[in-house]
Amino acid sequence: MLRIFKHYRPTQVARHVKNYFRGRVFISGIGGFEFDCGRLLPPKKHDKKALNVLSEVNREIQLLTAEGM
Protein backbone atom coordinates (compact mmCIF):
# COMPACT_ATOMS: atom_id res chain seq x y z
CA MET A 1 0.00 0.00 0.00
CA LEU A 2 1.34 3.44 -0.95
CA ARG A 3 0.25 6.47 1.02
CA ILE A 4 1.11 9.98 -0.18
CA PHE A 5 1.46 12.74 2.40
CA LYS A 6 1.27 16.27 0.97
CA HIS A 7 2.55 17.79 4.23
CA TYR A 8 5.14 16.35 6.58
CA ARG A 9 3.62 15.70 9.99
CA PRO A 10 5.74 13.16 11.91
CA THR A 11 2.92 12.00 14.19
CA GLN A 12 0.55 11.38 11.28
CA VAL A 13 3.18 9.42 9.35
CA ALA A 14 4.07 7.44 12.49
CA ARG A 15 0.43 6.46 13.08
CA HIS A 16 0.12 5.25 9.49
CA VAL A 17 3.32 3.21 9.70
CA LYS A 18 2.35 1.71 13.06
CA ASN A 19 -1.17 0.77 11.90
CA TYR A 20 -0.29 -0.76 8.53
CA PHE A 21 3.01 -2.38 9.62
CA ARG A 22 4.33 -2.91 6.04
CA GLY A 23 4.19 -0.78 2.90
CA ARG A 24 5.42 2.46 1.38
CA VAL A 25 4.91 6.16 2.01
CA PHE A 26 5.79 9.20 -0.03
CA ILE A 27 6.21 12.60 1.62
CA SER A 28 6.10 15.58 -0.75
CA GLY A 29 9.35 17.49 -0.75
CA ILE A 30 11.25 14.71 1.04
CA GLY A 31 10.83 11.48 -0.91
CA GLY A 32 9.68 7.90 -0.65
CA PHE A 33 10.22 5.44 2.18
CA GLU A 34 9.44 1.80 2.75
CA PHE A 35 8.41 0.47 6.11
CA ASP A 36 8.41 -3.00 7.58
CA CYS A 37 7.71 -4.33 11.07
CA GLY A 38 6.20 -0.97 11.98
CA ARG A 39 9.42 1.04 11.37
CA LEU A 40 10.67 3.18 8.51
CA LEU A 41 13.59 1.68 6.62
CA PRO A 42 16.53 3.78 5.38
CA PRO A 43 16.01 5.08 1.83
CA LYS A 44 18.27 3.95 -0.99
CA LYS A 45 19.34 7.54 -1.59
CA HIS A 46 20.96 8.70 1.66
CA ASP A 47 20.51 12.42 1.94
CA LYS A 48 20.59 14.26 5.24
CA LYS A 49 16.99 15.47 5.11
CA ALA A 50 15.61 11.97 4.49
CA LEU A 51 17.69 10.48 7.30
CA ASN A 52 16.47 13.18 9.71
CA VAL A 53 12.87 12.38 8.77
CA LEU A 54 13.56 8.67 9.21
CA SER A 55 14.88 9.11 12.74
CA GLU A 56 12.14 11.58 13.71
CA VAL A 57 9.30 9.32 12.52
CA ASN A 58 10.81 6.23 14.12
CA ARG A 59 11.12 8.18 17.39
CA GLU A 60 7.41 9.10 17.13
CA ILE A 61 6.53 5.43 16.53
CA GLN A 62 8.47 4.51 19.64
CA LEU A 63 6.54 7.12 21.66
CA LEU A 64 3.21 5.85 20.31
CA THR A 65 4.15 2.29 21.25
CA ALA A 66 5.20 3.35 24.76
CA GLU A 67 1.91 5.23 25.28
CA GLY A 68 -0.12 2.21 24.23
CA MET A 69 1.37 -0.06 26.88
DRENZANU-442120 format. One line per field, with one value per residue: residue number from 0; x, y, z of N, C-alpha, C in turn. Coordinates in nm, 2 decimals, padded with zeros to 4 digits. Example, Ala and Ser with C-alpha at 12.3 -4.5 7.8 and 13.67 -1.06 7.14 Angstrom:
BEGIN
num	[0_1]
n_px	[01.32_01.28]
n_py	[-00.57_-00.22]
n_pz	[00.78_00.71]
ca_px	[01.23_01.37]
ca_py	[-00.45_-00.11]
ca_pz	[00.78_00.71]
c_px	[01.32_01.29]
c_py	[-00.33_00.00]
c_pz	[00.78_00.79]
This chain:
BEGIN
num	[0_1_2_3_4_5_6_7_8_9_10_11_12_13_14_15_16_17_18_19_20_21_22_23_24_25_26_27_28_29_30_31_32_33_34_35_36_37_38_39_40_41_42_43_44_45_46_47_48_49_50_51_52_53_54_55_56_57_58_59_60_61_62_63_64_65_66_67_68]
n_px	[00.08_00.06_00.10_00.04_00.17_00.10_00.18_00.44_00.40_00.51_00.39_00.15_00.24_00.38_00.17_00.03_00.23_00.26_00.01_-00.03_00.19_00.35_00.46_00.46_00.55_00.51_00.64_00.58_00.82_01.02_01.06_01.04_00.97_01.01_00.84_00.86_00.77_00.66_00.83_01.02_01.23_01.57_01.62_01.71_01.86_02.07_02.02_02.07_01.84_01.64_01.73_01.71_01.43_01.36_01.47_01.32_01.05_01.06_01.12_00.88_00.71_00.81_00.74_00.46_00.41_00.50_00.32_00.09_00.12]
n_py	[-00.12_00.22_00.53_00.87_01.16_01.50_01.70_01.72_01.57_01.44_01.28_01.20_01.05_00.85_00.72_00.61_00.43_00.26_00.15_00.01_-00.15_-00.27_-00.15_00.13_00.48_00.82_01.13_01.45_01.67_01.55_01.27_00.91_00.63_00.31_00.08_-00.16_-00.41_-00.22_00.00_00.27_00.22_00.27_00.50_00.43_00.63_00.82_01.10_01.39_01.52_01.32_01.12_01.25_01.28_01.01_00.92_01.09_01.01_00.74_00.77_00.89_00.68_00.50_00.64_00.64_00.37_00.32_00.47_00.32_00.10]
n_pz	[00.00_-00.09_00.05_00.02_00.15_00.16_00.32_00.56_00.86_01.14_01.34_01.22_01.01_01.15_01.29_01.07_00.97_01.19_01.22_00.97_00.93_00.72_00.41_00.18_00.19_00.07_00.10_00.02_-00.11_00.03_-00.01_-00.10_00.12_00.25_00.47_00.73_00.96_01.13_01.13_00.98_00.70_00.60_00.33_-00.02_-00.14_00.03_00.18_00.38_00.48_00.44_00.61_00.86_00.87_00.88_01.13_01.30_01.26_01.33_01.60_01.69_01.64_01.83_02.07_02.04_02.07_02.33_02.47_02.43_02.59]
ca_px	[00.00_00.13_00.03_00.11_00.15_00.13_00.25_00.51_00.36_00.57_00.29_00.05_00.32_00.41_00.04_00.01_00.33_00.23_-00.12_-00.03_00.30_00.43_00.42_00.54_00.49_00.58_00.62_00.61_00.94_01.13_01.08_00.97_01.02_00.94_00.84_00.84_00.77_00.62_00.94_01.07_01.36_01.65_01.60_01.83_01.93_02.10_02.05_02.06_01.70_01.56_01.77_01.65_01.29_01.36_01.49_01.21_00.93_01.08_01.11_00.74_00.65_00.85_00.65_00.32_00.41_00.52_00.19_-00.01_00.14]
ca_py	[00.00_00.34_00.65_01.00_01.27_01.63_01.78_01.64_01.57_01.32_01.20_01.14_00.94_00.74_00.65_00.52_00.32_00.17_00.08_-00.08_-00.24_-00.29_-00.08_00.25_00.62_00.92_01.26_01.56_01.75_01.47_01.15_00.79_00.54_00.18_00.05_-00.30_-00.43_-00.10_00.10_00.32_00.17_00.38_00.51_00.39_00.75_00.87_01.24_01.43_01.55_01.20_01.05_01.32_01.24_00.87_00.91_01.16_00.93_00.62_00.82_00.91_00.54_00.45_00.71_00.58_00.23_00.34_00.52_00.22_-00.01]
ca_pz	[00.00_-00.09_00.10_-00.02_00.24_00.10_00.42_00.66_01.00_01.19_01.42_01.13_00.93_01.25_01.31_00.95_00.97_01.31_01.19_00.85_00.96_00.60_00.29_00.14_00.20_00.00_00.16_-00.08_-00.07_00.10_-00.09_-00.07_00.22_00.27_00.61_00.76_01.11_01.20_01.14_00.85_00.66_00.54_00.18_-00.10_-00.16_00.17_00.19_00.52_00.51_00.45_00.73_00.97_00.88_00.92_01.27_01.37_01.25_01.41_01.74_01.71_01.65_01.96_02.17_02.03_02.13_02.48_02.53_02.42_02.69]
c_px	[00.09_00.05_00.11_00.07_00.19_00.20_00.32_00.47_00.41_00.47_00.19_00.12_00.34_00.28_00.01_00.11_00.30_00.11_-00.11_00.09_00.40_00.38_00.52_00.47_00.57_00.54_00.67_00.72_01.05_01.16_01.01_01.04_00.94_00.94_00.80_00.85_00.74_00.73_00.98_01.21_01.44_01.63_01.73_01.92_01.95_02.13_02.01_01.91_01.62_01.60_01.72_01.50_01.27_01.37_01.37_01.09_00.95_01.08_00.96_00.67_00.68_00.76_00.51_00.31_00.42_00.39_00.08_00.00_00.09]
c_py	[00.12_00.46_00.77_01.10_01.40_01.72_01.68_01.66_01.44_01.22_01.13_01.02_00.82_00.66_00.55_00.40_00.22_00.09_-00.02_-00.17_-00.26_-00.22_00.03_00.38_00.71_01.05_01.37_01.64_01.67_01.34_01.03_00.71_00.41_00.16_-00.10_-00.32_-00.31_00.01_00.14_00.26_00.28_00.38_00.47_00.51_00.82_01.02_01.28_01.45_01.42_01.12_01.11_01.28_01.10_00.86_00.98_01.07_00.81_00.66_00.83_00.77_00.48_00.51_00.66_00.44_00.23_00.38_00.42_00.11_00.03]
c_pz	[00.00_-00.04_00.07_00.08_00.17_00.19_00.52_00.80_01.06_01.26_01.33_01.05_01.03_01.28_01.19_00.95_01.08_01.28_01.08_00.85_00.85_00.48_00.25_00.16_00.12_00.06_00.06_-00.02_-00.01_00.03_-00.04_00.04_00.22_00.42_00.63_00.91_01.19_01.21_01.00_00.83_00.59_00.39_00.11_-00.12_-00.02_00.16_00.34_00.57_00.53_00.57_00.86_00.99_00.93_01.07_01.35_01.37_01.34_01.56_01.78_01.73_01.79_02.08_02.16_02.09_02.28_02.54_02.53_02.53_02.82]
